[in-house]
Amino acid sequence: MDQAINIQTVDHNSNKEKASSSLWHYFEKDFIDETITQYEQKVSTGLSNLDVALGGGISPQLYCLIGRMSDERNPFLSFMAEHLASNGYTVLYFTNHDTENTLLQQILARHDYKRYRDQSPYLPDIINKISSSHRTFQEYQASLYPILTTIQVETCTYIDAEVVEEKISSYKKMNSKVAILIDEQELPIQHSKIERISERIYLKNINKIAIQYEVPIIMNVTLLEV
């Protein structure tokens, strides 16, 4: 009986040694390269605290911002559009709320604040400053050109997963770095069973596309009162 117990104990310790040895070999051989690759796929949000919370930034997958109407999620999407564009991404912005005018106003206000932190970011003052001086206008054109030329805005009430895939495939031919921002989902607070199933299928399809094409997708989902 004692002998059997001793044999079991030896086997158990042997398995522990093998497990430790396996993890050590992984550390020696593949861990560093695989981890570097993992973090190379991360995209900084431009917000250090959010990057920490997301483990280094956003990955090629779907992220949903869920809230109610007028809760300031749209400025975050416009911020991400500007940030990603300034880092070499072609940004496709599908929107049901913002117009080209409102989106550009938000980008211009942030851009001006970064250039002149000691001055008021009040938009009418910025517009007046640009319009009153041709030289200032040219300076803003030069600094904004690399950003604004890589942000594509499309107004829509609903964006189908197939359309997202077609757009990504098309823009990937011109730039390997593509990001999608979707601001079009309006969902009731209370769903029928069929609506919930349809919603899950839609989100899964969008996430599948993001992973397949290695593209970060951020979706703004608004809950409507019923």
N, C-alpha and C positions, 0 to 999 in steps of 0.2 A: 504494500500500500504506500509506504513511504517512498519507495523507488518510483512509483507511478507519479506521485506528486512532484518529485524532483525533476522528472522528465518534462512534465508539463511546464514547470517553472523555467526550465532551460529553454524550451521552445518559445515561451512567451517573451523572454528576454531577447532571444535571437530575433524575433519579429520586430521588436522595438529597435534593435540595432540596425536592421535592414531598412526600417522606415526612416530613421535618422540619417542613414547613409544615403538614401534616395534623395532626400531633400537637400542634403549637402552637395550631392553631385549636380542637382538642378541649379543650386546657387553658383557652383563652379563653372557650369557650362552655359546654360541658357537664360538664367534669370535676368542678368543685366541687359542683354540684347532685347529680350522680349518686353521688359519694362520700359526701355527707351522707346521701342516701337509703340507701345501702348500710350505713352504720354505724348509722342509726336502726333498722334491722332487727335489729341485734345486741342480745342480752340479756346483761347482766353476770351472771357466775356468783356474784358476791359475793367472789371470791377473785382478787386483783389479778394474781398470777403466772399463774394459769390464764387470765385474760382476755387477758393479753399473749400467751401461747402460742397462743390461739385467734384472735388478730387482732382483739381488741376484745370478745370474748364469744361466745355461741352464736347461731347463725343459725336461721331456720325450716327445720330439716332434722333428720335422725335422727343421734343420737350413741349409740354402743354402749360400755358399760363391760364389758369381758370379763375374767373372773378365775375363781378357784376358790372353793369354799364357805368362808365365814367369813374373808374377807379384807377386811372393813370397807368394802365398797362400799355397803351399805345405809345407814349413817349419812350418806354423801355424798348419797344420794337424798333422805333426810329433810331434810338441810340445804338442798338445792335446792328442795324443796317449800316450806319455810318462807321462804326468800329470795324466791322468785318470788311467793308469796302476799303477802308484805309489800310487794311492788312492783306490786300491783294485778292480778296474774294469777289467773285461776281455774285451779286445779291439779287434774288428774285423776290419782290415784295408784292404778295397778293393781299389786297385790302378791300374791306367793305365799309370802312369808316374814314380813313385818311384819304386825302386827295394829294396830288403832286404838290399843290400849293402849301397845304398844312405840313406835309412831311418836310418840304424844303425849309419852311419857317423854323421848325424844330432843329434841323441840322444847322442852319445858319446861326441860330442863337447860341448853340453849344460851341460851334466853331469860333464865333466871335469871342465868347467867354474864354476859350483856351488861348486865344491870341492876345486879348486885352483884359486880363483878370482884374485890373484896377478900374475898369469902366463898367457902366451899367449894361447888362445883357438885354435891356428893354428893346424889343424888336423894332418899334417905330424909329427909335434912335439909330439903330443899326442900318435900317433901310435908308434913312435920311443921310447917314454918313456915306453910304455907298453911292447913292444917287447924286450927291452933291459934288463928287470928285471922280473924274474919269480915271485918274491914276489909282485911287482906292478901289474902284470897280474892277480894274484890271488885276490888281493884287488879289482880290477875292476870287476872281475867275481862275487865276493861276493856281491858287492853293486848293480850291474846291474841285477843279477839273478831274484829278485822279479819283476822287471819291464819287462824284455825281455821275460820271460816265460808266460806272460799274454797278449802279443801282437801277434796276429795272422795275417799274411800278405798273401793276395791272389791277384795275378795279373790277371786282366781281363779288357776287353774293354767295357763291359756293364754288369751291375748287375741287374738281374730281381728282382722285388719285392717279388716274391715267394721264391727266393733263400735267400733273406734277412730274411724273416720270418722263413724259415727252420733253418738257422744258429742261429738266436736268440733263437728259441725254444730249439735247441740242447744245446747251451752254458748256457742257463738259468737253465738247470738241474744240472749244476756243480757250477754255481755262479749266485746269484740273481742280481748282479751288472754287467750289460753288456752295452757297448757303441759301436756304429757303426760309422766308418769313411769311406766315399765313395769318391774316387777321380777317377771318370771314365766318368762323363758326359761331352761330347763335343757337343755343340749346335751351329748351324750357327746363325749369328746375325739376319738375316731375315728368318722368318719361314713362311711356308705355313699354311693355316688355319688348315689342318689336323694335321700337326706337332705340332701346338700350343695346339690343343685339346688333342693329345696323350701325350704331355709333362705334361699338367695339371693333367691328369688322373694318370700318373706315379707318380708325386710328391704327389698327394692326397693319393695314395695307400701307399707310403712310410711313409707319416705322420700318416696315420691311424695305421700302424704297430707299429710305435714309441709310439703312445699313448696307444694302446692296450696292448703292452708288457712292458710299462713304461721304455722305453730305449731312451736315447738321440741319435739322428742321425745327423751327420754333413756331408753335401755333398758339394764337390768342383765342381762347374760348370764352364767350360771354354767356352767362346764365341770365335768361329772361324771366321776368315775373309772369305767372300764369293765373 
